Amino acid sequence: MSGTQISLDDIKSLNQLSDLEFQAALLEGVSRTFALTIPQLPEQLYGAVANAYLLCRIVDTIEDEVSLSARQKQYFCSEFIEVVKTGYNSEPFAVELAPLLSDQTIPAEHTLIHVLPRVIQITHSFEQDQIEALAACVETMAEGMPIFQAQNLKNGLATMADMDKYCYYVAGCVGEMLAKLFCHYSPEIAKNREQLLALSVSFGQGLQMTNILKDIWDDAARGVCWLPQDIFTETGFELKDLSPDQSDPRFRKGLEHLISIAHGHLHNALKYTQLLPSHEIGLRNFCLWALGMAVLTLKKIKSNLSFNHSNQVKITRDSVKATIVATRITGRNNFLLSMLFHLSSVGLSSSWKYLPAPSKANANS
């Protein structure tokens, strides 16, 4: 039983807000980054994308909950897929899950589970194509993440292909969902649907790999490593020897390889963004802010390969502000965006060959 108490008055106050205000309040609690970027979207997209993020965050909450066994996580993920698809049984689902959350789950996520029925109600207020896009993403994520959660991840993943699959389940499928929502929103965008869908998976992987690299030592502290051993085997380093107290040049060389791969995926993210109409500046800002912050994070990691805490490679608020200003100036012009990406990425690529962007087919193989 959790010791975190959720005020009934707070829940009542939340539920009295309009749908847009309700989702904005929840976003502010669970992700300041997305609370910043999602409002950049056109009004017709904001509600669906905000809702999509909250649905994905619910899956994350289940998967990260330390008090739940692997079987319980699988059960709740399976049940949640049906709740999202059908819109039914959200109340009993929330009532069953909420008391099982521990104090290690942040209060904002406790609140999110308590108000889950309202989130699902909003989901099913959208058009059918939008609901299907959200449900497909939740299903992929909720079926894929338990596969990795059930593994012993102390010594990393076996191969880069495993990392591709993991990134697809937690981020690539989100990219696909966003591409579908963007295409539903605009017939002009839908003309590039297939290209956008392919690049969206790579976009998601670039962002996820950046987070994995930034959080290496935070993850290691809880006995988890998402790095692929085969990349480090090439340099002669064993991930079982990973320790924040040492600075092994063989580990740093493997880290450089992964930075280069992540950079390649972020280059695909730029191509994705450049396919969006130049007049859709809100959509472009939504993509470019995430892309810019990821590139700057990779730069910090590359310049400090011996870091041993995520705080050492987190970008500053000034860097975030600079990203916003730079993308606002260049956001409509593809040539200027390419120049900006090139200049900000100096030193991130290497002699290593980029791995191809994962596809849905090989992610599920």
C-alpha positions as CSV (number, residue, x, y, z in Angstrom):
1,M,0.0,0.0,0.0
2,S,1.4,3.4,-0.9
3,G,2.0,6.0,1.7
4,T,1.5,8.8,-0.8
5,Q,-1.8,10.4,-0.1
6,I,-3.7,12.0,-3.0
7,S,-6.1,14.8,-1.9
8,L,-9.6,14.2,-3.0
9,D,-10.0,18.0,-3.2
10,D,-7.1,18.1,-5.6
11,I,-8.6,15.5,-7.8
12,K,-12.0,17.2,-7.7
13,S,-10.3,20.5,-8.7
14,L,-8.5,18.8,-11.6
15,N,-11.8,17.3,-12.8
16,Q,-13.5,20.7,-12.8
17,L,-11.0,22.0,-15.4
18,S,-11.7,21.9,-19.1
19,D,-10.1,19.1,-21.0
20,L,-7.3,21.3,-22.3
21,E,-6.6,22.8,-18.8
22,F,-6.8,19.3,-17.2
23,Q,-4.3,17.8,-19.6
24,A,-2.0,20.8,-19.3
25,A,-2.0,20.6,-15.5
26,L,-1.1,16.9,-15.7
27,L,1.7,17.5,-18.2
28,E,3.2,20.1,-16.0
29,G,3.5,17.6,-13.2
30,V,4.9,14.6,-15.1
31,S,7.1,16.3,-17.8
32,R,8.2,19.9,-17.9
33,T,9.8,19.3,-21.2
34,F,6.6,18.2,-22.9
35,A,4.6,20.8,-21.0
36,L,6.9,23.3,-22.9
37,T,6.9,21.7,-26.4
38,I,3.3,20.3,-26.8
39,P,1.7,23.8,-26.5
40,Q,3.6,24.8,-29.6
41,L,1.4,22.5,-31.7
42,P,-1.7,23.8,-33.5
43,E,-4.9,23.8,-31.4
44,Q,-6.3,20.9,-33.5
45,L,-3.3,18.7,-32.5
46,Y,-2.6,19.8,-29.0
47,G,-5.4,17.8,-27.3
48,A,-4.6,14.5,-29.0
49,V,-0.8,14.8,-28.5
50,A,-1.1,15.8,-24.9
51,N,-3.4,12.8,-24.3
52,A,-1.0,10.5,-26.1
53,Y,1.8,11.5,-23.9
54,L,-0.3,10.9,-20.8
55,L,-1.3,7.5,-22.0
56,C,2.4,6.6,-22.6
57,R,3.3,8.0,-19.2
58,I,0.8,5.6,-17.6
59,V,2.5,2.7,-19.3
60,D,5.9,4.0,-18.0
61,T,4.4,4.3,-14.5
62,I,3.4,0.7,-14.6
63,E,6.7,-0.5,-15.9
64,D,8.8,1.6,-13.5
65,E,6.8,0.7,-10.4
66,V,9.2,-1.2,-8.1
67,S,6.4,-2.8,-6.0
68,L,4.9,-4.7,-9.0
69,S,6.1,-8.1,-10.0
70,A,6.9,-8.9,-13.6
71,R,3.6,-10.8,-13.8
72,Q,1.6,-7.9,-12.3
73,K,3.2,-5.5,-14.8
74,Q,2.3,-7.7,-17.7
75,Y,-1.3,-8.0,-16.3
76,F,-1.8,-4.2,-15.9
77,C,-0.2,-3.5,-19.3
78,S,-2.5,-6.0,-21.0
79,E,-5.6,-4.6,-19.2
80,F,-4.6,-1.0,-20.1
81,I,-4.4,-1.9,-23.8
82,E,-8.0,-2.9,-23.7
83,V,-9.0,0.1,-21.7
84,V,-7.5,2.4,-24.3
85,K,-8.9,0.5,-27.2
86,T,-12.4,0.3,-25.9
87,G,-12.8,3.1,-23.4
88,Y,-14.4,0.6,-21.0
89,N,-13.4,-0.3,-17.4
90,S,-11.1,2.6,-16.8
91,E,-12.6,3.2,-13.3
92,P,-12.0,-0.3,-11.9
93,F,-8.6,-0.4,-13.6
94,A,-7.5,2.8,-11.8
95,V,-9.0,1.6,-8.5
96,E,-7.1,-1.6,-8.7
97,L,-3.7,-0.1,-9.7
98,A,-3.6,3.1,-7.6
99,P,-3.2,1.5,-4.1
100,L,-0.3,-0.6,-5.4
101,L,1.9,2.3,-6.3
102,S,4.8,2.9,-4.0
103,D,6.3,6.1,-2.6
104,Q,9.1,5.8,-5.2
105,T,6.5,6.7,-7.9
106,I,6.3,10.5,-8.0
107,P,3.2,12.2,-6.6
108,A,2.2,13.5,-10.1
109,E,2.1,9.9,-11.4
110,H,0.0,8.9,-8.4
111,T,-2.4,11.7,-9.4
112,L,-2.3,10.6,-13.1
113,I,-3.5,7.1,-12.1
114,H,-6.2,8.4,-9.9
115,V,-7.6,10.6,-12.7
116,L,-7.0,7.9,-15.4
117,P,-10.8,7.6,-16.2
118,R,-10.9,11.2,-17.2
119,V,-7.8,10.8,-19.4
120,I,-9.5,7.8,-21.2
121,Q,-12.7,9.8,-21.5
122,I,-10.8,12.4,-23.4
123,T,-9.1,9.8,-25.6
124,H,-12.5,8.6,-26.8
125,S,-13.6,12.1,-27.6
126,F,-11.2,12.2,-30.6
127,E,-11.9,11.1,-34.2
128,Q,-11.6,7.3,-34.8
129,D,-8.3,7.6,-36.8
130,Q,-6.8,9.5,-33.9
131,I,-8.0,6.9,-31.3
132,E,-6.6,4.1,-33.4
133,A,-3.2,5.8,-33.7
134,L,-3.1,6.3,-29.9
135,A,-4.2,2.8,-29.2
136,A,-1.7,1.2,-31.6
137,C,1.1,3.1,-29.9
138,V,0.0,2.1,-26.4
139,E,-0.4,-1.6,-27.5
140,T,3.1,-1.6,-29.0
141,M,4.7,0.0,-26.0
142,A,2.7,-2.1,-23.4
143,E,3.5,-5.4,-25.2
144,G,7.2,-4.6,-25.9
145,M,8.4,-3.0,-22.7
146,P,7.7,-6.0,-20.5
147,I,9.9,-8.1,-22.7
148,F,12.9,-6.1,-21.7
149,Q,11.8,-5.5,-18.1
150,A,11.8,-9.2,-17.6
151,Q,15.4,-9.5,-18.5
152,N,18.5,-9.2,-16.3
153,L,19.8,-5.8,-17.6
154,K,22.6,-5.4,-15.1
155,N,25.3,-6.2,-17.8
156,G,23.6,-4.4,-20.7
157,L,21.8,-5.6,-23.8
158,A,23.4,-8.2,-25.9
159,T,23.5,-6.4,-29.3
160,M,22.8,-3.1,-31.0
161,A,19.8,-4.8,-32.6
162,D,18.4,-5.3,-29.1
163,M,18.9,-1.6,-28.4
164,D,17.1,-0.8,-31.7
165,K,14.1,-2.9,-30.6
166,Y,14.0,-1.4,-27.1
167,C,14.1,2.1,-28.6
168,Y,11.3,1.2,-30.9
169,Y,9.1,0.0,-28.1
170,V,9.6,3.0,-25.9
171,A,10.1,5.8,-28.5
172,G,10.0,4.8,-32.1
173,C,6.3,3.7,-31.9
174,V,5.6,7.2,-30.3
175,G,7.2,8.7,-33.4
176,E,5.0,6.7,-35.6
177,M,1.9,7.7,-33.7
178,L,2.9,11.4,-34.0
179,A,3.4,11.1,-37.7
180,K,0.0,9.5,-38.1
181,L,-1.6,12.3,-36.0
182,F,0.2,15.0,-38.1
183,C,-1.0,13.3,-41.4
184,H,-4.5,13.2,-40.0
185,Y,-4.3,16.9,-39.2
186,S,-3.1,18.0,-42.6
187,P,-3.6,16.5,-46.1
188,E,-0.5,18.4,-47.2
189,I,1.6,16.6,-44.6
190,A,-0.1,13.3,-45.5
191,K,1.5,13.5,-49.0
192,N,4.8,12.5,-47.4
193,R,3.2,9.9,-45.1
194,E,5.4,6.9,-45.9
195,Q,8.6,8.9,-45.6
196,L,7.5,10.5,-42.4
197,L,6.6,7.2,-40.8
198,A,10.0,5.7,-41.7
199,L,11.9,8.7,-40.4
200,S,9.8,9.0,-37.3
201,V,11.1,5.7,-35.9
202,S,14.6,7.0,-36.3
203,F,13.7,10.3,-34.8
204,G,12.3,8.5,-31.7
205,Q,15.5,6.4,-31.5
206,G,17.8,9.4,-31.6
207,L,16.0,11.0,-28.7
208,Q,15.8,7.8,-26.7
209,M,19.5,7.0,-27.3
210,T,20.4,10.5,-26.1
211,N,18.5,9.9,-22.9
212,I,20.1,6.5,-22.4
213,L,23.6,7.9,-22.8
214,K,22.8,10.8,-20.5
215,D,21.4,8.5,-17.8
216,I,24.0,5.7,-17.9
217,W,25.1,6.2,-14.3
218,D,21.6,6.9,-12.9
219,D,20.4,3.6,-14.5
220,A,23.5,1.8,-13.2
221,A,22.8,2.9,-9.7
222,R,19.5,0.9,-9.8
223,G,21.2,-2.1,-11.5
224,V,20.1,-1.4,-15.1
225,C,22.2,-0.9,-18.2
226,W,20.7,-0.2,-21.7
227,L,24.0,-0.2,-23.6
228,P,24.7,-2.9,-26.2
229,Q,27.6,-5.2,-25.3
230,D,28.6,-5.9,-29.0
231,I,29.5,-2.3,-29.5
232,F,31.9,-2.5,-26.5
233,T,33.2,-5.9,-27.5
234,E,34.7,-4.2,-30.5
235,T,36.7,-2.0,-28.2
236,G,37.6,-4.7,-25.7
237,F,35.4,-3.5,-22.8
238,E,32.9,-5.7,-20.8
239,L,29.8,-3.9,-19.6
240,K,29.9,-6.1,-16.5
241,D,32.9,-4.0,-15.4
242,L,31.0,-0.8,-15.8
243,S,31.7,1.6,-12.8
244,P,31.4,5.3,-12.4
245,D,34.6,5.2,-10.4
246,Q,36.7,4.3,-13.4
247,S,37.5,5.9,-16.7
248,D,38.4,3.2,-19.2
249,P,39.5,4.4,-22.6
250,R,37.9,1.3,-24.2
251,F,34.6,2.3,-22.6
252,R,34.9,5.9,-23.9
253,K,35.6,4.6,-27.4
254,G,32.4,2.5,-27.3
255,L,30.5,5.5,-26.0
256,E,31.8,7.6,-28.9
257,H,30.5,5.0,-31.3
258,L,27.0,5.2,-29.7
259,I,27.1,9.0,-29.8
260,S,27.8,8.8,-33.5
261,I,24.9,6.4,-34.1
262,A,22.6,8.7,-32.1
263,H,23.7,11.6,-34.1
264,G,22.9,9.8,-37.3
265,H,19.3,9.2,-36.0
266,L,19.0,12.9,-35.1
267,H,20.1,13.7,-38.7
268,N,17.1,11.7,-39.8
269,A,15.0,13.8,-37.3
270,L,16.1,16.9,-39.2
271,K,15.0,15.3,-42.5
272,Y,11.7,14.5,-40.9
273,T,11.2,18.1,-39.7
274,Q,12.2,19.5,-43.1
275,L,9.4,17.4,-44.8
276,L,6.8,19.4,-42.7
277,P,5.4,22.4,-44.5
278,S,7.4,25.6,-43.7
279,H,4.3,27.4,-42.7
280,E,3.5,24.8,-40.0
281,I,5.9,26.6,-37.6
282,G,4.2,25.2,-34.5
283,L,4.8,21.6,-35.7
284,R,8.4,22.4,-36.7
285,N,9.1,24.0,-33.3
286,F,7.7,21.0,-31.5
287,C,10.2,18.8,-33.4
288,L,13.1,21.2,-33.5
289,W,13.2,22.0,-29.8
290,A,13.4,18.3,-29.0
291,L,16.0,17.8,-31.7
292,G,18.1,20.8,-30.7
293,M,18.2,19.9,-27.0
294,A,19.2,16.3,-27.9
295,V,22.1,17.5,-30.1
296,L,23.4,19.8,-27.3
297,T,23.1,17.0,-24.8
298,L,25.2,14.7,-27.1
299,K,27.8,17.5,-27.4
300,K,28.1,17.7,-23.6
301,I,28.5,14.0,-23.4
302,K,31.1,14.0,-26.2
303,S,33.1,16.7,-24.5
304,N,33.0,14.9,-21.1
305,L,33.2,11.2,-21.9
306,S,34.4,10.5,-18.3
307,F,31.3,11.9,-16.7
308,N,29.8,9.8,-13.9
309,H,26.5,11.6,-13.2
310,S,23.7,12.8,-15.4
311,N,23.9,16.3,-13.9
312,Q,27.3,16.7,-15.5
313,V,25.9,16.5,-19.0
314,K,22.5,18.1,-18.6
315,I,22.1,21.2,-20.7
316,T,21.5,24.5,-19.0
317,R,18.4,26.6,-19.1
318,D,20.3,29.1,-21.2
319,S,21.0,26.4,-23.7
320,V,17.3,25.6,-23.9
321,K,16.6,29.3,-24.4
322,A,19.2,29.5,-27.1
323,T,17.7,26.5,-28.9
324,I,14.3,28.1,-28.9
325,V,15.7,31.4,-30.2
326,A,17.8,29.7,-32.9
327,T,15.0,27.5,-34.2
328,R,12.5,30.4,-34.2
329,I,15.0,32.3,-36.5
330,T,15.8,29.4,-38.8
331,G,12.7,27.2,-38.5
332,R,11.0,28.0,-41.8
333,N,14.1,27.7,-43.9
334,N,15.4,24.2,-44.7
335,F,18.8,25.4,-45.8
336,L,19.4,27.4,-42.6
337,L,18.2,24.5,-40.5
338,S,20.8,22.2,-42.3
339,M,23.5,24.7,-41.6
340,L,22.5,25.1,-38.0
341,F,22.4,21.3,-37.5
342,H,25.8,20.9,-39.1
343,L,27.4,23.7,-37.0
344,S,25.9,22.5,-33.7
345,S,26.9,18.9,-34.5
346,V,30.6,19.4,-35.2
347,G,32.5,16.6,-33.5
348,L,29.6,14.2,-33.0
349,S,30.1,12.0,-36.1
350,S,33.1,9.7,-36.4
351,S,34.7,7.1,-38.7
352,W,32.1,4.6,-37.4
353,K,29.5,3.7,-40.0
354,Y,25.9,4.7,-38.9
355,L,23.6,1.8,-38.4
356,P,20.4,1.9,-40.5
357,A,17.3,3.3,-38.9
358,P,15.1,0.5,-37.4
359,S,11.9,-0.3,-39.0
360,K,8.7,-1.7,-37.5
361,A,9.4,-4.9,-39.3
362,N,12.8,-5.6,-37.8
363,A,11.8,-4.2,-34.4
364,N,9.2,-6.9,-34.1
365,S,11.3,-9.7,-35.6
